[in-house]
């Protein structure tokens, strides 16, 4: 009997479909007739066709050695067809052992990275590609996982990320919006979106270049992209300030100077910050508040010429961090006041650790907590976040919050905050 007859025999009987898939899996895995074919939920038809071919009686669950199947094949009228020939005819493609596939895949990855290294036009990209291959880190594992599913897509994504990193490293351009930058390289504005492989790989390349840890939050990603003048979104990331000196290469920024001299607050976006090279406080201090209403009240009710104020509007956005980094570089002292809840204390914790020598708590003591105490209870799901606080100075007030399970709000400390600001008037 020919190989075609053998293949036809198994294709015509539906009871072999799942069994042949099992046989293929075992054969590719072991590279021979080792392993066990097992169908715990086998149907009567599957047991019947297996029994007829192998000269045995089977009942669910169906279970037999692959070596027994091959022996039955050799003893049948299809004895001239090998197990591998049967599988290749049945499935319609060459059957390669997993070890062979793995070796071929590894060779493909190695050659691809060698090609990426050769085609790179910057030392930055070459260093990243080399580090990925040598350390199996810096995006390598992410790439490999994607390549195991879709080699073509992974290959394209790596080449796109390398091309983008080359441009960032070699061309001195002004700020670029990520979508526009992406369209210019790939003709697709979404290629470097952060949920796509090319975007994630580019981020790994930037982190390798800038010697930063890979970011895992939206704000951290935005901050990392800002280092190379890329804006994923330069509008939604903003901060609001009152009274700061903001300088471009030409001197104090005229628009923000006008807001300052008119004693008015001003919103500062990431796009604005891309032109700011220095920030300073006329008093050497900056008061930071979490809530917009508190910020507005302090700006409106305080005496003229008080120290500048900055509002984070809840969780600290990239724009706030970049502005605070600039202030830190000018030796500005920072004073933070926020709500007495897990979210407010985590902001305080984060900023205090970022600016350890210049950061101070502003009415965040235990007495302040009880002055600001509200009737609003904090659910256990939120209280667990207090365990993540790393600064010992916050432990006392954190313990009180866990005892009372109630939130305290800045708005109830407005009088104390305002008095401090007025006492600082120049």
N, C-alpha and C positions, 0 to 999 in steps of 0.2 A: 504494500500500500504506500502511496506517495504522501509527502508531508501535507499536501493540500487536503487529501482525504482525512488525515489525522486531525487537522485543524477544523475542518468542516464538522467532523463528528462531535467535537466539544462545543463548537459554536451553536450547533442546532439544538442542544439540550440546555434549557435555561437553568437547570439545577447545578450546572457547573460554574455559573457566573461568579458567585462569591468565592467558591473554592479556588478558581483560577487566580483571582486577585490575591488570595492568601498564599497560594503556591508561588506566585511572582514575588511577593514581598519576602518570603523566606529564602527564595533562590538568590535574590539580589543581595539580601543581608549576609548570607553565609557564603555565597559563591559556589555552592554545591547542593547536594540533596539532603542537607541537615535540616533540623527543625521539625516542628509539628504543625499540621494544619488543624485549626480548631474553630468550630462554629457552635458556640454554646446554644444559640437559638435556631439551629438548623431545622429546615422543614423536612417533611417526609420525602418530598421529591429529591431534595439534595442528598439525603441518606440513601435513597433508592439508586440514583445514578452512580454514586460512589461505590455502592455495594456491587452493582452489576459489573462495573469496570474492574474492580479489585478482587472480585470473587469472595466477598465477605458480606456479612449482614451488619448494618449500622443502624443505630437508634440515636435520636437526639439525647445529649449533645454530640454532634459529629466530631470525631477526633481520630487522626491517623498520622503516621510518620511520613514525611515527604519521601524518604528513601523507599517506603512501601509503594507509594504511587509510582515512582520511577521504575521500580521492579516490575510492576504491573504493566507499565507502558512497554518495557522491553519484551515482556512475555505475550503481548497482544499482537494483533495483525499489523500494528503500527510500529513494529520493532525497529524499522529503519529510520524513524524520526526520534531525535534526541529530545531531552527535556527542554533544553534551551531553544531548539528549533520550534518545538511546540509553542512555547511561550512567545517567541518572536512572531510566529504566524498568527497566533490568537490575538495578540495585542497590536500587531501591525507596526512595530518599531524594534530596532536592535536592543537587546537587553544587556545593560552594563551592570556589573557588580557595584555595590555601594562604595567599596574601597576604590574601584577604578574611577567612579564618578567623583569621589572626594579628591583623589589625586589630581584629576583633570581640572577640577574647580580651583584647587589651590594654585595650580600652575597658571590658570587664567587670572586669578587675583594678583599673583606676583607680577605677571607680565603687564597687567593693567596699571599697577602702581608704578612700575618702571617707565611705562609710557607717559603717565601723568607727570612724573618727575622730570623726564626729558623735555616735555612740552611746556613746562612751567617757565615763565619769563621773569620770575622774581625769586630771590633767595628765601623770602618768607614762605612762599608756597612750597618750594622744594624742601625746606626744613620740616614743614607740616607733613607732607607726604612721606618723607623718610621716617619721621617720628611715628606716624601711624603704623607703618609696616614693621618697624623694629620693636616698638613697645606694645603693639596690638591695642593701642588706646587712642585718645584724641579723635574719636569718631570711627575708628576701625571696626569695632564690634557692631556699631549701628549699621555701617556699610555692609558688613558681612551678612548680617541678619536679613537685610533687604535683598542682597545679591542671591541668597539662597532661595528666595521666592521669585525674583525677576532680575536676571543678570543685565538685561538691556537697560532697564530703568535705572538700576544702580550705577551702571557704567556712565550713563548720560548725566546723572545727578552729580557724580564725582567730578566729571569734566567741567560741568557748569560751575560748581563750587570753586574749583581751581582757577578757572578763568576769572571769576568774580574777585577772588583773593588777589590774583595778579594785578588787577586794575586798582584795587584799594591800596595795594602796597607800592605801586609804581607811579600812579597818576595823582598829582596834587590837585584835587578838585574841591569845590565848595560843598556845602551840605547837599546830600542826595536823598530823595525819598526812595524807600526800598522798592516800591512797585515800579517806579520809573527806571531805577537802576537795573532791576530784573528784566524789564522789557528791552532795554538797550543791549543786554547780553544774550538773552534767550528768545526774544520776541514774545515772551509771555510774562505779564506783570506779576503773576502769582508763583513763578518758579521758586522764588526764595521765601515764600510764606513759611512761617515757623512750624507749620504742621506737615511740611513736605521734606523729603530727604535732602534735596539740594540746599534748602534753607537751614536745616539742622547741621549739615556738613559745613556750610559756610560759617555758621556760628562756632563750630569746633575749630575751624581754621583761624578765625579771629581771636578766639581764646588762646590758642597755641601761640599766636603772634604777640598778643598783649600780655601773655603769662597770667591769665585769669582762669578761675574755675568756671566750668560750664554752667550757664544760668538755667534755672528751672522754673522761674516765675516770669510773668509778662513784663514786670517792671525791671527785673534783672536782665532780661533779654534786650529791652529797650536801652538800658544803660550801657550794655556791652556794644550794641550797634552804634550808639552815640560816639563811642571812642574813635570810630573810623568815619564819623560824619554821615552815618546812615540813619534815617528816621523811618521806623515802621509806621509810626503815627505821631506827627508832630503837633497835633491839636489837642487830643484828649489828655496828653501828659503836660500838665501846667502847674504852676505854683503862683500864689498871690503874695505880694510883698508891699511894704509901706516904708519909704525912707532910705532905701539902700542906694549906694553909689555903684552903678554898673558901667563898666568901661569896655569900649571896643579898642581896636588898634589906634584909632584916631583921637581917643579921649573919652570923656563921659558920654554915654549914649544919650543923644538929644531928647528922644521921646521920654525915656525914663527919668531924665533930669527934669523935664517939665513936670511930670507927675510928682517928683520929689519936692520941687520948689513950691508947688501948689498944694502940698500936703494932701495928696490923693494916693490911694492905693492903685496898684497896677498888676495885671495878670502877665506872667512871663511864661511863654511856651518853650518847648524844646527848640523850635526854629529860632526864636529870639536868642536863646542861650548859645546857639552855634556861632554867633558873632561876638559874644561877651568873652573877653580874655581875663578880666579881673573884676572882683566884687569886693566891696568894703563897706563898713559901717562908720558913720561919722563919730560914733561914740565908742567904737571898738566892741560893741555888743549887739546881739540880735536876740529878740524874744520870739520864741516859736510856739504857736498854739495849734491845736488840732482842729478846732471847730470854726466854721466860717462866721457864725453869728457872734462868737466871742471876739474874733478878729475885727469884725466891722464895728462892734461896740467900742473896743479899745481904740481903734483909729479915730472914731468920731468924738469920743468923750475925753480923750487925753489932751494934755496941754501941748502946744506946738513944740517942736524941737526935741521930742522924746526919742529914745532909741528906736531903731527900725524894728518892724514886726514882720514875721512870715507865717503864713497859714498853709498847713499841709493838706487841709480838706480831707481828713480821715487818713487812711493808710498812705504812707509816704510814696509819692510818685517819683519817677526818674528826674523830672524837672526840679523837684525840691532837693533831691540829693546832689544834683550837679551844682545847683546854686550854693548849697551848704558846703560842698567841696571847695568851691571858689572862695567862700568866706573863711573856711578853715585855713586855706593857703595864705590869707592875709592876717592870720592870727586873731581872728574875731572870736570872742567868747559867746557861747550859745546857752540860752536858758529855755528849757522846754516845759510847757504845761499842757496836760491832756486830761481826758476823762479817766476816772477811776474804774476801769473795767479791763478785762483781759486784752482787748484790742489797744486801748490807750497805753497800758503798761508795756505792751510789746513794742510799740513805737518808741517809747522812752528807752527801752532796753536796746533796741537796734541802733538808735542814734548815739547813745552813750558809748556803745562799743565801737562805733565807727569813728567817733571823735573823742577819744578817751581823755585827752589833756585839755580840751576846750569846752566840754559839755557839762552843764549843771541842771539839776532838777529845779523846777520853779513851782513851788506850792504843790509838791507831790508827796508830802509827808503824811504820817498817820493822822495828825490833827486836822490837816487839810481834807483828808478823806471824810472824816466825820462831819466837817462843816458842809461838805458837798453831797452828803448822803441823800439818796432818793428812796422812793418806795419800790422802785423797779427791781425785781429779782433777776438774778443771772442764772440761766439753766446750767446744769452740770456739764452739758456738752461744750459750753463755752469756758467754763471754769477750768477745764483740763488744760487749756492753753497756758495757764499761769505756771504750770510745771516746766514750761519751756524757757522761762526767764533765766538769763544767765548772770545778771548783775546782782551781787549780794545786797547792794543798797536798796533794791526794790523788794526784798524778801519780807520786810516788816509790814509794809502796806499790802503786799500780796496775801499775807497770812490773814490780815483783817478782812479782806474781801472774801476770802474763802470761808471765814467764820460767819459773816453776816449774809453772804450770798446776795448782796445788793450793790447796785452801781452808784457811783458818785459822779456828778457832772460839773464841768468847768463853769457853766453858767452861774452856779451858786457861789463861785469864788471871784466874780467880776470885781467886787469892791477891792479885794486884796490885790488882784492883778493890776487894776487901774492905779492904785496907790503906789505900787512899785514903779510903774512906768512914769508917773508924774514926779517921783523922787529922783528919777534919772535925767530930768530935763536939764539941758546944757545952759 
